[in-house]
């Protein structure tokens, strides 16, 4: 029997290998990796994942004037805009997360006027009036959805939506689904800290995510396994401003317009990258007590919080593996490879 030429050119290798590509997408660093016995098919899957991410960016970008999201924003306070069911559903899910978090997550945050600057140019605090005005157009309840025609209407002129707090997670989910549907046995999509995994590594081991020591950022002192899992981290340790001796985070509470405090970083672990992305933002805003309470109410969702005083706090059912004399709690001396 003679194989068709296309198939004959890509006979599977004997053992599975990992193929990966790093590139800039959606304005950030993406890494796509797949595990397969078929090298050519692996590269085809990665290319398909990249194409899917670009497609999503063209749909949800508030910066591309041709996107449906831009059309919604242009017509704020004017008229509803009918959009693709995919975008409509993403907005609907975003609003549900806003309800669940009491507005700590809100895609209408895109309308904020920039009174806080974290590029070194800010020398004085904004006034209370300036801060109040900056968030005056933020209110997810004014995103009106009509299921009959899949239209979206921003009720007030000047409103604007954006997917900076959920878009990368959604794109990572979709790229994973596309590559898995092409037969990839395992893989990773890492969107600058929004991590989605499936299957196993090429050697049959699970994927690992390392947790850095707060006192030594380059030292991994614990880790968690990440099979069929999403791990997303939101942090304020790299982008902030100090005024009058006080440090202000770049993470702004959409309900008040003021920077949040209390947490250096929030890591969310669950099966859905989109949900993990949104919850990482929400818990950063809610803070330690409210955020931890929320996560402990959600089935299949866990979190790791690092406070401003470098205290590590976890949700009830998060299982971390700690090193002890080069051994983890399971007695395994193998060194896991951190994915971020």
N, C-alpha and C positions, 0 to 999 in steps of 0.2 A: 504494500500500500504506500502510495506517495503522498506526503503531506502537502497541503497548499503552500505556495511559496512564502506567503506572509508569515505563516506559522513556523515554517522550516527555518526562518531567519532568527527566531527567538526561542530556541529550545531551552527549557529551564536548566539552571545550574543544579549541581548535586545538592548543595546545602543552601539554606536561605541566607541572604545577605541584607544589610541595611544600606539604603541609598538615600541621600539627603541633599537638599538644596536650601541655601539661605539667600534671601533677596528682600528688597524694600517693596512693601505693598501697603496700601491704606496709610501711607505716611509713617510706617513703622517697620521694624525688623521682623520678618516672618521666617521661620524654619519649618520645612516640610520634610518628613522622613517616612519611608515605608520599608517594610520587611517582606521580601519575596524571593522566590527561587529564580524568577524570570527578570533579568536585568532590564531588558528593553521595555517589558510591560511595567516595571517599576518606574522608569523615567516617564513613560506615558501617563501613569497615574499621577505623578507629581505635577506634570504639565497640566493635567485636567484639574487638579486641585488649585493650581495657580489661576487658571482661567476662571474657575468658579469664584475665587476671592475677588478678582477684578470685576466680574459681573455684579457681585453684591455691592462693591464700592460704587459702581456706576448707578446703582439703584438707590443707595442710602446716603450718599455723600451730600452734605449741605454746602460743599464748596464747588461742586460741579454744577454749573447752571443748567445743564441738560437733564439732571436727575429728577425723579419724581418728588424727592424730598425737597429740592429747591423750588419746585412748582408749588408745593404746599406752603412753603414759607413766603413765597412771593404773593400769595393770595390770602395771607392772614388778614382777617377782618373784612375780607371782600366776598369770597365765595368758596364753597367746598370744591375739592379736587378729587376726581375719581382716580384711584391708583391700582396697581397690580395687587392681587390678593396676598402675595408674599409680603409686600410692604405693609399693607393694611393689617395683616395678622401680627407682624412684628410690633407695630405701634400698639395694637390691642394688648399684646402680652406685656409690653412696657408699661402701659397704664395699670395693668393688674399688679405689677410689681410696685408701682407707685402707691397704689391703694394699700398693699400689704405692708409697706414700709412707712406709711404716713407721710409720703412726699419726700422722704430722704433720698430716694431715687426719682428723677423726673427728667424726661427727655426734652421738656420745654426749657430746661436749664440753658440751652443754647442761646436764649435771648438775653442772657446776662450782659450788662454793660461792664466793661473791664475797668473797675475802680481799684482792683488789686493787681499788682504787677510783680512778677517773680523773676525778672531778668536783670535785677540789680539797679533798675532805674527808679524804684520807689523809695522816697526819702521820708514821707510823712503818712500818717494814717488817714484814710478817707473819713469824711464826716458821716454821722449817722444818717443824714438826709441823702448823701450820695449812695450809701450802701442800700438804703430802702428803695431808692429809685432804680438801682441796678437790678433788683429782683422783682420789680413791679409787674413784669410780663410773664413771670414763671408761675404756671399753675396747670398741672396735668389735667385738672377737671375742665379746663377750657379747650381741651383737644376733643372735638366732637366727631364721633365715628358713626357712620351710617352703613349698617350691614347690607342694606338693600342694594346699594350701588357701589359699595366699597369706597366711599368717599371720606375724605378727611378735611375738617374745617377747623382752623385756628380762630377762636372766637374773637380775639382782640387784635387790632392792628399793632404791629411791632412784635408779636409773638413769633417764635421760631423753635423748631425742633432739630435735634441732632442726636446721633447715636454713638457719641464718644464713650459712653459708659456701658454699652451693650453690643456695639457693632462688631468689634474684634472677636468677641466670644461667639456671636452668631456666624461670622465668616469662618472661624475655626471649626465649628460644628459642621458646616456645610462642606468644607474641604475634606474633612474626615469622612463624611458620608459618601462623597463622590469617589474617593480613593478606595474605601472599603468595598463599595459596590463594584469596583473594577477588579476585585479579587485579592487585594492586598491583605495579607494575614495579620499584619500589625503595623503600627506607625504612630507618629506624633505630629501634631501641628502646634507650633509654639509662636504665638503672636505677641512678642515682647512681654512675656510673663503671663499671657492667657494661654494656658497649656491644655491640650486635649489629646488623650491617648486611646489606643485600642489594641487588642491582641497582646503579643509578647515581643521581647527583643529577639534578635536572630538566634541567640544561644538558648532560647526558651525561658530565660529569666524574665521576671516582670519589669516594667519600667519603674524607675525610681525618681523621686524628687527630693533633693537635698534641702535641709533647713539650715540656714547659716546661723552661727553664733552671733548674737547681737553685739558682743564686745569685739569679735574678730570676724568681720564680714566675709573674709575669704575662707573661713574654716567651717566645714560642714560637721555639725555635731549630732544631728539626728536626721531621719529620713522617713518617708512614707512610700508605700507602693502605690502605683497609679495604673491599674488595669481598668479599661473602659471607664476612665475617670477624667474629670476636668479639674485643674488646679489653677486658680487665678489669684494674683496678689496685687493689692493696691497699697501704695506707701507714700509717705510724705517726707522721707529722709533725704531725698536728693533735690527737691524743689521746694524752696521756702524763702521767706524774707524775715530779717530781724529788724525790728523798729523799737526804739526806746528800751532796748534790752530784752525784748520778748520776741520769740520766734513764732511766725505765723505760717501755717501750712498752706500749700496751694490748693488743697481740697476744700471747696466752699460748700457750706450748707445751703441748698437751694431755697430753703424756707426762710432763711434769715439774711443771707448775703455775707455772712462772716465765716472766716476760716474755722475749721474744726480743730479740736485739740484732744489729747488724751491717748491717741493711738499712733504709733509710728507706722505700723503696717497691719493689713488684714489679708489673710489668705483663706479663700473659700475652696472647699473640696466637695464636689458633687458630680453627678453623671453628665450634667448639661453645661457646656461652656458658656452659653448665652446667659443662663441663670446665674452661674458663678460670677460672671463679669459684672452683672448688675448688682448682685448682693455684696460684692467686694466694695463697691462704691457706697452702697446704702449703709453697711455696717461701719464704714469709716466715718460716715456722718452721724449715725446713731450713737456711736461710742461704745465703750466696754459693756456697761450693764444692759442697756436696751438692745445692743447688737447681739450680745451673747444670748439674751432671752429669746430674741427672734429666731436665731439659728437653731436653738434647742427645741423649738416648736416645729421645725420643718423636717420631715422624714427624708432621710438620705442626703442631708446637707450637713457638713461639719465646717468648723473654722479654727484657725490659729491666729491669735491676736498678740501683737507685740506692743506693749504700752510705751509711753514716753519715758518711763523709768526702766525700760528694758526687761520688764516682767513678761513672761510668756504665759498666755492663758489659752486654753483650748475648750471647745465645746464638749458635751458629755461623752460622745462616742468616737472622737478622733483618736486613731491609734498611730502614734509615732514610735519609731524604733530608735533607741538611743545607743550610742557607742559606749562601751565600757571595756577599757584595755583592748581596743581594736576589735571588740566583739559587740554585736548588737544584742538586744534582749532575747532574740531567738537563738543566740549562740552561733550565728553565721559570721564567719570571718571575712566573707567576700566584701569587697568595697563597692557599694553601689555608685553608679555614675549619675551625679545630679543633672537634671534636665534644665535647670535654670538657677 
